[in-house]
Amino acid sequence: MTVIERLPAGLFGKGTESFNIENEPYTSFRGTVTDFENTPECRIELYTSHMKSDPRGEKAMEKMTGSKNDRVKVRQWMMCRFGGLDNTPDIDGDDRIQEAEYVPCSKRGTCPFEGAGCCTVEVYKGVFLSKAELAVARLLLDQDKIIADRLHISPETVKTHMINIRRKTGSLSRAQLVHWATNKGII
């Protein structure tokens, strides 16, 4: 499913959703989708406040962008922390910013700022998928042996990761896992 096929928060109701298209951040707010330069200042201020509440993450943005300018850093922050589309608004109707979400990124696994600049998937408050579990979750539509081959791990390791993902998500079946991963924007 592509970004265009999903209806982001912010088109209806009071929520706000930010997302990336071709490495450019966009924001959906009050029925309008805008590029970064036209994102309402009230949304930029909320994302800036969120970034500043995480000194390690803000430092990663500074190093990543090569800039100390807050606007430059928050643009990258929005892409790294909130650039994925899921079924939860990034900023709710009461202007509370939600936890960062999983953002599909071509630099995953090689980015020196991974984990500081972006987030792994938070299943629920304080419970995250590990990088290895996330790699398996991204391939849930494949059979375990194919997952093992693609990730260069054993089928037993895939099985262990699947058990851990099921435990963390509360999913009993693979179909439930696929539904959960699709809603999170992982697959």
C-alpha positions in Angstrom: 0.0 0.0 0.0 1.5 3.4 -0.9 1.2 6.6 1.0 -1.4 8.0 -1.5 -3.7 5.0 -0.8 -3.9 5.8 2.9 -5.9 8.6 4.3 -3.8 10.4 6.9 -5.0 11.9 10.1 -5.6 15.6 9.8 -7.7 15.5 6.8 -10.7 15.1 9.1 -10.9 16.0 12.8 -8.3 17.8 14.8 -5.3 15.4 14.5 -2.1 16.0 12.7 -0.1 13.6 10.6 3.3 14.2 9.1 4.7 11.9 6.5 7.5 11.6 3.9 7.1 11.4 0.1 10.4 11.1 -1.8 12.4 12.3 1.2 10.3 15.4 1.6 8.1 16.0 4.7 4.4 16.8 4.4 1.8 17.6 7.1 -1.9 17.0 7.1 -3.7 19.4 9.4 -7.2 20.8 9.4 -8.2 19.3 6.1 -5.1 20.4 4.2 -1.8 18.7 3.2 1.2 21.0 3.0 4.9 20.7 2.4 7.3 21.6 5.2 7.6 25.2 4.2 3.9 25.7 4.5 3.3 23.6 7.6 1.4 25.8 10.1 3.8 27.3 12.7 1.7 25.9 15.5 2.6 22.4 14.3 6.3 23.3 13.8 6.4 24.7 17.4 5.0 21.4 18.8 7.6 19.3 16.8 10.4 21.7 17.9 9.4 21.3 21.6 9.3 17.6 21.2 12.8 17.5 19.6 14.2 19.8 22.4 12.8 17.4 25.0 15.2 14.8 23.7 18.8 16.2 23.8 20.3 13.1 22.3 17.9 13.1 19.4 18.4 16.9 18.9 22.2 16.4 18.8 21.7 13.6 16.2 19.6 16.0 14.1 22.3 18.6 14.4 25.0 16.2 13.2 22.8 14.7 10.5 21.9 18.1 9.0 25.2 19.9 9.8 23.1 22.8 11.2 22.3 24.3 14.5 19.3 26.0 13.1 16.1 24.7 14.8 14.0 24.9 11.7 16.5 22.8 9.7 16.8 20.3 12.6 13.0 20.0 13.1 12.5 19.3 9.4 14.8 16.3 9.7 13.2 15.4 13.0 9.8 15.2 11.4 11.1 13.0 8.7 13.0 10.7 11.0 10.6 10.5 13.9 7.2 11.1 12.3 7.6 10.5 8.6 5.7 7.2 8.5 2.0 6.8 8.0 0.2 4.7 10.6 -3.3 4.8 12.1 -2.4 7.1 14.9 -2.1 10.9 14.5 1.3 12.3 15.4 -0.4 15.1 17.2 -3.8 14.4 18.7 -6.8 16.7 18.8 -5.6 18.1 22.2 -2.2 19.1 20.7 -0.4 16.3 22.6 2.4 14.9 20.5 2.4 11.1 20.3 5.3 8.8 20.6 7.5 8.7 17.5 6.6 6.0 15.0 8.4 3.6 12.8 9.6 5.3 9.6 10.6 3.1 6.6 14.1 4.4 5.7 16.6 3.2 3.1 19.4 4.0 5.6 18.1 1.6 8.3 20.9 -0.6 9.5 23.6 1.8 8.2 22.7 5.2 9.6 25.0 6.3 12.4 22.1 8.1 14.1 19.7 5.1 14.1 18.0 4.9 17.5 18.8 8.5 18.3 17.5 10.1 15.2 14.7 7.6 14.6 12.8 5.1 16.6 12.3 1.5 16.6 8.6 0.4 16.8 7.0 1.0 20.1 4.4 -1.8 20.5 3.0 -0.1 23.6 4.3 2.2 26.3 7.9 1.2 26.9 7.9 -2.1 24.9 9.8 -2.0 21.6 10.6 -4.4 18.9 14.4 -5.0 18.6 16.1 -4.3 15.3 16.2 -8.0 14.5 12.5 -8.4 15.4 11.7 -5.4 13.2 13.6 -6.9 10.3 11.5 -10.1 10.6 8.3 -8.1 11.0 9.0 -6.3 7.7 9.0 -9.6 5.9 5.9 -11.2 7.5 4.3 -11.8 4.2 7.1 -14.3 3.3 7.5 -17.8 4.6 9.9 -18.3 7.5 12.5 -20.0 5.4 12.5 -17.2 2.9 12.8 -14.7 5.8 15.7 -16.6 7.1 17.4 -16.7 3.7 16.8 -13.0 3.1 18.2 -12.0 6.5 21.0 -14.6 6.5 19.8 -16.1 9.8 18.6 -19.6 10.7 14.9 -20.6 10.5 15.1 -21.3 14.2 16.1 -17.7 14.8 13.2 -16.5 12.7 10.9 -18.7 14.8 12.4 -17.2 18.1 11.8 -13.6 16.7 8.3 -14.5 15.7 7.5 -15.8 19.2 8.9 -12.6 20.7 6.9 -10.4 18.3 3.7 -12.3 19.1 4.4 -12.0 22.8 5.0 -8.3 22.6 2.1 -7.5 20.3 -0.4 -9.9 21.8 -1.0 -11.4 18.4 -1.9 -15.1 18.4 -1.8 -15.7 14.7 0.4 -14.7 11.7 -2.7 -13.0 10.2 -3.0 -10.9 13.3 0.7 -10.0 13.1 0.3 -9.0 9.5 -2.7 -6.8 10.3 -0.7 -5.2 13.2 2.4 -4.6 11.1 0.3 -3.2 8.2 -1.4 -0.8 10.6 2.0 0.3 11.9 3.3 0.9 8.4 5.9 -1.7 8.8 4.7 -3.7 5.7 
